[in-house]
Amino acid sequence: MNASLLFGFSRSLAWAIAARAFAGASNGTVGIIRTTVAEMVPQKILQPRAFSVMPLVWTIGSIFGPILGGALAKPASRYPEIFGTEGFFTRFPFALPNMMASVLFVVGLSTGLLFLKETLETKKHQRDYGRILGELLTQRYKTKKDKSTWRSGNEQSSSLLKHARMGSWDSTAAAPEEDNEDSQASKKTVNIVPLSYRDVFSPQSNINLLTYTLLAMHSVTYDQLLPVFMHLPPQLDRTTSPNVRLPFKFAGGMGLDSGRIGLLFTLYGVFGMIVQFLVFPPVARRFGILPCLKACTIAFPLVYLLTPFTVLLPTPLTQQIAIFFVMLLKSCAGIFAFPCTTILLTNSARSLRLLGTLNGVATSLSAIGRALGPTIGGSVFTLGIDVGYLIIPWFTIAGLAALGNVPVWWLIEMDGFGGAEDSDSDEEEEGEEEEDLIQGADGVESNARSSAVQVMDLDGITEEPDDLEDDFAMEDDPLVIRRDMLSEASNNSNQLHPRHAGAERRMSSPLGQRESVGPGGGRRLSNGLGQSMDGFGTGGTAYQ
C-alpha cells in the first residue's frame, strides 16, 4: 500500500524507481500464498485444481488492472468537469489509480485478517483474534437457517460418533477413557526439531529451483519483447533491399498500433483464463504433472523460433492471425508449466515446515530471472535490429528455453504430503473390508436362517422369521453402525447361556418377540437390535 502511494506521488524518475524497488522488497505475498495453498491442499489429486486458481486470479487482475489504471490516470485532463483543470490531481496525475490500488490492497488485507484460517501446523490451533473479530462482525448477518443447519450437522456427526464408539457393551466403558487419553495427548507439547538449510535445499528442490528460475527468465523476456516486436515498423523494401536475405536476415516488425496490440493481448488473457481453469486440471490429472512439464519445456523453444517468421507472411491480416496463434501456444505452455513447477517444488520439500522458506527462495530466484531476462533480451533485440538480424533475440530466448529444458529430465515426481499412494491403498483396503463385511453379513444371515428352520430336539418347533432380512438390510443406517450390528450378531451366534449350553440350540426370533418359545421358557435374540449398555435385549434384559 505504501509503495503504491509513493509511486503515485512520485515527481521524478529516481523517486519512481525507488518506490518500485521498495514495493519489490516488501512484497512477499507470492511465496506466502503458495505455501498456504500447499498446506491447505496436500493431496496430489487436488493440487492441479488448487494451484490453477492462483494464476487464474492473477490473469483476471492483469486484464482489469490496466483497464482501471488507464481509466483513472490523469483525471484532471480526462475528466475536467469532475476534478477540475488545476489542483491536486494536476500536480500528481498518477495519484488516483495508485490510491485505488491501495484501497483494493486494504480490502484484501482485511479479508485475510478477518476470515483466512491459519494453515501452519505449529500455529493453526492457536487462538486467532482476527477470525474471532470476523465472526463477531458477520454473526448478525447469518440467518437462522444457516445456524440450525450447522447445529443439526454437528448433532448428527456426534450421534454417529457415539454409535461408532458403542460397538459392543463392554467397549462403552473404555470409550471415555480413550477420549480422556486423546484429550490429554492433544494437550502435550510437541517438541519441534529445528531444520537446517541442508533440509531445505535437497537435490530435488535444487533442480526445481533451477527449473523455475530459467522458466521465469525466458517466459518473462518473451512477454516483454513481443509487444515491442508487434509495434516495430515493418521493413517495406524487403524484396529489393540488399540488407535483406530471406529467410534469416530481416529487421522489420508488424507495425501494429497500441489499440490492436491491446485487443490481441486481451483475447490472449481471456483464452488463458479458460485454459487455466477448465483444461489444465483434468489434463494434469490424466497425464501427470511431470509429463506435462516436459511437454511444455519442449514447446517453448519451438514457439520462440516461430515468432519472428510471422512477419514474412504476405498480408497484415495473415501476420496477425499467425502471431495470435503463436501467442496461444505460448499461453498454453506457460499456463501448464508454472503450476506444474510449483506443484513439483511443493512436493519436493521434506517437511511442511520448509515450504515457507522454500517458496521464499523460489520467489527470490525467479525475481532475479525476471530481472535478468528482459535486460538481456532488450540488449540483444537492439543488437539484432542494428545488424539486420531480428531473429537473434528470439533465437537467444529459444536457447535459454532449451537450457531450461535440461534440468527437467532429472526431476522426480515426489509423493508430497497428502499420501496419494497411501490413500489409494487405503481405499483398496476399505473396499476389500466392505466386501468382507457383505460376505460376513450373508454368512450370518444364512446361519440364522438355517437355525430358524431346524426342528428342535425337545419340542419340535419350526420357525422361519420374515423380519430377519430387514434387520440386516438397513440401508438408511451408516456403515459403522451396520458393522457393529453384524459384529454383535456374529458374536452372539456363537454364545449360549451357561444354563442351556448343553441342551438348547440358538433360534432366531422375530423382531420384538418377548414370549416363551424355546425350551427353558425363552431364548436370546440373535441380532444386535435393542442392545443397551446393561444387556443384550431391549430395555437391558437378557432373554434366557
N, C-alpha and C positions, 0 to 999 in steps of 0.2 A: 504494500500500500504506500509506504513512504517513498519507495523507489519510483513508483508511478507518479506521485505528486512532484518529486524532484525533477523528473523528466519533463513533466508538463509545464513546469515553471522555469525551465532552462532558457537562458538568453544567449548562450554561446555553444559552440561545438564541444569545447572541453567540458563544460557543465553537463551536456547531454551524454558524453562518453562516460563521465564519472558516475552519472545516475544509472546508466545501463550496467556498468561494472558492479555497482552496489546491488542492483537487482539480481545479477547473477550470483554474487557472493552470498546473498541472503535467501536464495531460492533453493530449498531442499525438499520441496513437496513431491517431486517426481519419485525420488527414492522411497519416501515415506508411503506414498500411495501404493507403489508396487509391493512394498513389504506388507502393508495392511491387507491387500488383496490376496497375497500369498498365504498369510496367516489365516484369513477367513476361508479360503478355498484351497485346502491342501490336496484334495482328491484330483488325480490326474485327469480323470474323465470329465471333470467340470472346469478344468483350467482354461481350455480354449475359449469357452464362453465367457468366463470371468475376465481373462486378460484381453479379450476383444472389446470390452466395454471402454477401457481407458483410451485407446486410440480413436474409438468412435466418438467419445465426448470431446477429445482433442480436435477431431476433424470438424465437429459441429462448431466449436469455438473458433476454429481457423476460418470458417466460412462467414459466420455472423460477426465476429470481432472486427475484421477490417471494414465491413459494411457500416457498423456502428461508429467506428473511429472516423471513417471518412465523412460520415454524415454530420458528426459533431465538431470536426476540425474547422478552424477559422469561423466561428459562429458570427462574429461581427460583420464580416464581409458577405457571408452566405445568408444570414437572417438579420439584416439591419433593423427591421421593424420590431424585433424581439429584444435583441441585445444592444442595439444602437451602433453608431459608427465610431464612437470613441469611448474609452473607459478601460475596464479591467481586461476584457477579452480581446481588446485591440493590442494591448501590450503583451498578453500571453495567449496567442492564437491557438495553441495546442493544450491549453489547460483543461478545457471542458471534457474532451474524451478521456484524459487521464484521471480526472475526478470521477467520471462514470466508472472507469476501471477500478478505482479504489472502492467505490460503493459496492460493486459486484464482489470484490475481494472480501469486504466486511460481511456480506451476506453469506458467502461460502464459509468463512471462518466461524461465524456464529452458528451455522448449521452443523458443522463438525464439532464445535464445542458443546452444543446442547443435545445432539442426537447420535453422534457417532460413538460406537462402542469400542472400548479398548481391546486390542487383539493380542498384545504381547502377553505371553503365558505367565510371566512373573508379575504382571501388573493388572491383568484382566479381572481379578477377583477383589481388587481394592475398591473402596467407595469412590464413585465418580460424582463430584458435586455439580459438574456441568450438566450431566444427564439428569440428575435429580432436579435441577432447576428447569430443564427442558420438560420433564414430566409435570412439574407444577404449572408451567405456562400452558401446556396443552391439555391438562386434565379437564378443564371446564368445557373444552370443545369436543371431548369424547362423548359419544352417545351411550345411552344405557344399554342399547343392543350390543355394542362392542364389549362393554364391561361384562354383561351377562354371558355372552359367548365365551369370553376369556375365562370367566369363573366356572362355567359348566365344563369347559375343556379341561380345566385343572382338576375338577371333581372326578371326571371320568378317568383321567390318567391316574389319579391317586387311587381310585377304586380298582382299576386293573392292576396296579402295582400291589395293592393289598391282596387281591386274589392270587397273583403270581407268587407272592411270598407264602401264602397258606396252601402249599402243595400237599401237605399231609398234616394230621392232627398233632403230631409230635414236633413238627417244624415250626409251629406258630410260636412256641415259647422261645425258640432260638432266634427268630427274626428281630425282636427288639434288641437283643444283644448284638446282632450283626450291625444294626443301624447305629448303635452306640459306638461300636468299633470303627465303623466308617466315619462317623462324625468326629471321633477322636483322631483318626488318622488324617482327616482333612484339615484339622487344626494344627497338625505338626508342621514345624518349619522345615522347608525343603532346603537342603544345602546345595547351593548353586556352584558348580565347579567353573571357575573362570576359564575363558577360552583365549587362546593366543592367536596371533596373526597367521601362524602356520596352519591353524584350523580354518581360518578364513580363506586363505589362498591355497586351496587344494589344487591338484593338477587339472581336474575338470573345470573348476571355477576359473583358473587362469586362462584356459583355452576359450571358455565362454566370454571372458572379459576381452580378450584379443579379438574374437569374432565380432562382438558387439561394437567395439571401438572402430574397427575397419568398416563395418556396415554403416555406422553413423557418418563416417568420414565421406565415403563415396556417394551415399544417398543424398546427404545434405548438399554436397558440392553440385550434384546434378540438378537438384531443385533450385539452386541459386543461379546456375548458368543458363537454365532452359529459358526463362523469360527474356534474358539478355539476347540469347540467340534468336528468339522469335521476333524481337523488336529490331534486330540489326537490319539495316537496309540491304536489299538484295543486290547481287552482282549482275548488272544489266548486260555488260559486254562479255558474257561468259563464253559465247561461241567464237568470238573473234579476238579476244584479248590474248596476248602471248603469255600472260601470267597465269592462265588457266589451262591446266592439263587434267582433264577428267580421266578417271573418276575420283582422284585423290586431291588434286591441287585446285582449290577454290576457296573463297574467303567471304562469301555473301551469306546473309541470313534470309528471313522471310518478310521483314518489313511490316509486321502487324502492328496496329495501334494498341493502345492500352485497353480500350474497351473490348476488342476482340480477344486479347490475351486474358483479360479478366473473365470473360464468358467461358473460354476453354478451361480455365482453372476452376471455375465454379462447377461446371459439369464434371470435371475431374474429381472434385471433392465429393459431390453427390454420389458418383459411382463408387468412390472409395468407402463411403458410409454403408452402401448396400452390401458390398463385398465383405466389409469388416464384420457386420453383424449377422448376415444371412448365409454367406458362403464359407467363410473361414472356419467357424466352429465345427460344422459337420465334416468338412474335408479333413481338418486336422484330426478329428476323432477317427475318421475312416482310415487314413493312411499313416498317421503318426506325426509327432512334432518334428523329429529329426529328419525323416524323409522329405517333409515339406520344406524345411530349411535348406536342405541340399539342393532341391529343385530350384528354389529361389536364387541361391548363390550361382547356379549355372545360368539362370535367366538374366541376371543383372548385366554381365558383360555384353551379352547379345543386344540388350536394349540400348546400351550406351553406344555400341558400334553402329547401330542403325540410325541413331538420331541425326547426325549431320547429313546423311544422304537423302533425307526427306526433301531438302531444298532443290534437289536435282529433278524433281517431278515437273512436268511441263506447265501446269496451271496453279495459281494460288489456292484454288479450292482443293485440288488433289494434295497439295502440300499440307494444308490444314487438316485434311482427313487423315493423312499419313502420320503427322505428328501427334494428333489426338489418339490414334491407335497405339502409337508407341507410349504415350503417356498412360494409357490404360494398362498396358503391360507392366510399366514401371509401378503403377499403383497396386496392381495385384501382387507383384513381387515384394514391395515394401510392406503391404498390409499383412502378408503371411510371415515375412522374415522377422520383423521386430517383435511381435508377440511370441513367436517360436523361440527367439533368442532369450527373451525374458523368462519364459517358462523353463527352458533348459538351465538358465542361470539360477533360477529359484530352486529347482530340484537338485542342483549340484551342491548346494550348501549342506554341510554336515549337521547343522542344527538350526532350528527355527530362530534361535537367539543370534545367529550370524547374519540373518537376512538384512537387517538394517545396515550393518557395516558393508555387506557385500553389494547391496543396491546403491549405497552412497558412493562406493568406489566406482561402480559401473557408471553412475551418472557423471562423476567427475571425469573419467576417462572418455566417455562419449562426448562430453563438452570440449575436451581437448581435440577430439577428432572433428567435431563440428566447427571448431575454430581454425584448425589447420587446413581442412578440406577446401573451403571457399577461398582461403588465402592462396593456396597452391593453384586451385582451379582458375581463379581470376588472373593470376600472373601468366599461366600457360595459355589462357584464352587470348590475352593481349598479344602474346608471342605468336600464336597461330595466325592472327589477323595480320600482323606485321610481315610475316614471311609468306603469307598467302596460302597457308595450310590450316583451314578451320577444323580439320579432323584431329589435329594434335590434342586439344583439350579433351575431346571425347574419347580418344584412344587412351589418354592418360587416366581418365576416370575408369575406363574399362580395365586398365592394368591394375588399378587399386582394387577393383571388384574381384579380379582374378586372384590377386594376392589375398583378399579376404575369404576366398573360396577354399584356400589350402587348409587352414586350421579346422574347418567344419568337418573334414573327414576323420579327424581324431576325436571328435566329440562322441560321447556315450550318453544315451538317454537314461538318466538315473530314475530310481523309483519315486523319489520325493518323500514327502511326509504323510501322504494320505494312505499309503499302503495299498496301491491299486491291485497288486498281485495277491496280497493278503485278503483284501475284500472279495476278490474273485473266488479264492479258495474258501472263504467263509460262506459265500453264497452257495458254493457247491456243497459244502458240508451241511448247510442249512437245508438245501434241497434233499440231500440224502436222509437227513434226520426226519424231514417231513414224510418222505416215502416210508421210512421205517415206522413212523408213527401211524400212518394209514394202514400199513400191513399189520401192525400190532392191534389196531382197532378192529380190523377184520377178524384177527385171531381171537380176540376177547369176545367179540360178538358171536362168532361161530361156537366157541366153547360154551358160552352162556345159553345159546340156542339149543345145543346138544344136551346140556344138562337139564334144560327145561322139558324136553320131550322124553327123557328117560323115565321108566316106570320104577317107582320107589319100591325097595325090598320089603318095607314094613307095611305100608298102607295102599300101594298100587296107584297112587295119584299121578295123573299125566296132565301136564300143562304146556302151553306154548304161548307165552305172552306176546301181545302185539305192540306194547308200548316200549319194548326194549330198543327197537330200532330207532325210535325217536330220541331215546336217551343219548344215543351215540351220534346222532346227526343234527346236532345243534349248530346250525350254520351261522347263527347270529352271535355266538359267543366267541371271544378272542381265542387265538390258538393256544395261548399259555394256559387258559382255564381248561381247555379241552384236553391238554396234556395231563393236567392234574387229575381230571376225571378218569382218563384212561389208565393213568398210573395207579390210582386208587382202586379201580375195578380189577386190574390185573393182580394187585396185591391181595385184595380181598378174596379173589377166586382161589387162591392157594392157602387160605387160612380157614380153620374151623374152630368153633369154640371148644375149649377143652372138655366140656360135659358131653359133647356129641361127636368127638373126634373119631371114635371107632364105630359108631352106629348110624351116622347121619351123612347124607350126601347134600352138597350145596344145591339149591334150586333158585332159579331167577324168579323174582317177584314182580308183579306189575307195579307201576309207579303208584305210591301211596297206599299199598296193601298193608293192613295192620292186623288182620285176623289170623288165627292159628291155622296153619295149612300143613306143615310138615310134622314129623314126629317130634315129640317132646313139647308140643304146644306152640311152636313157632319156628322161625328161621330168620337168618340175617339177609339184609338186602345185598344184591350182587353188584349194585352200581354205587357210584360215589355221590349221588344226589342226596341232598339233605345233610351232608356232612357238616358237623359243627366242631367246635373246639373240645367238646366233652365226650363225644361218642360217635358212632357210625350212622345212626339213624336220624330221622327228622326229630328235632326237638332235643337232641342229645341223648337219645335212648338207644341202647344196643339191643337189637332183637335177637333172642336166643331160643 
